[in-house]
Amino acid sequence: MADSQSQVFLLFKKVVEGVNALFTNVASVLIAAIGIIVVAATLARTFGAPQMWAHDYAQIAFVYVVFLSLAPALQAGQHVTVELFEGFLPNATRRYLDHVAAIACIIFGAVFFWYLWKLTHRSFSDNRLATAVIAVQLKWIQVIGPIGTLQFVLTAFLRLAEAQIRFRTAETD
């Protein structure tokens, strides 16, 4: 039974980390695209041919970068650090800080996901356009919000499971 649980955990870990790696790669490409767009728009403006669409595309790409980066940053431990408070807590309490941080991320992510889902659902139902020079349906900008936040929650669950494994390992030592 424990072997099947560890196989399920390892599969979950592999999938979550694989999606996070994919998100990181896509976000990296988008950051490069933003840089190219900014440089090209600056050069175009310098030579008297401003590109009105460049600002819109750069903003949309940045929205995608933000939501694609949530889960990989959490996986790398870049979101929640409790080291600031660690020195103030007794040793017995410190053992639970990773659990508390992961649970806080799960709660935050779930609430954020719910609101983003409602917002995105509304955009899908009424097909409104974004306020921009280019005609883009708002749903295609907002759809990354629930996707990135759901991956953030899954990564938080992974961190909680890893914290529990570390906790159990420390208890047996």
C-alpha positions, 0 to 999 in steps of 0.5 A: 500500500505504501509503495502505491502511495509513493508511486502516486506521489512521484507521478503527481510530483513529476506532472506538477514539476513538468508543467512548471518547467513548461510554464517557465519556458513559455514565460521565458520566451514571452519575456524575450518577446516583450524585450523585442517588442519594447526595443522595436517600438522604441526604434520605430518611435525614434524614427517617426513611426510609432507602433500603437499595437506594441504596448498592448502586446507587451502588456498582454504578454506580461499578464501571461508571464505573471500567471505562468510564473506563480507556480514555478516561483513557489516550487523554487521557494521564492514566494513564501519564506518564513525564515524571518519569523523562525528565530522568534518561535520555539523549536517545537513550533518551527517544525510546522512552518513549512506546513503552515506556509503550504496551507496558507498558499493553498488557501490564498490560491484557492480564493484567488482561483475562485475569483479569477474563474468567475471573472474569466467565466463572465468574459467567456459568456459575454465576449467583451473586448479588451480596451486596447488598440488591437481587437482582442477578446478579453477572455483570451487575456484572462484565461491564463489567470485561472490556469496559472493559479490552479497550477499554483495550488497544485504546487502548494499541495506538492510542497505540503506533501513534501513538508509532510515527508520531511516531517516524518523523516525527521521524526524517525531519525 
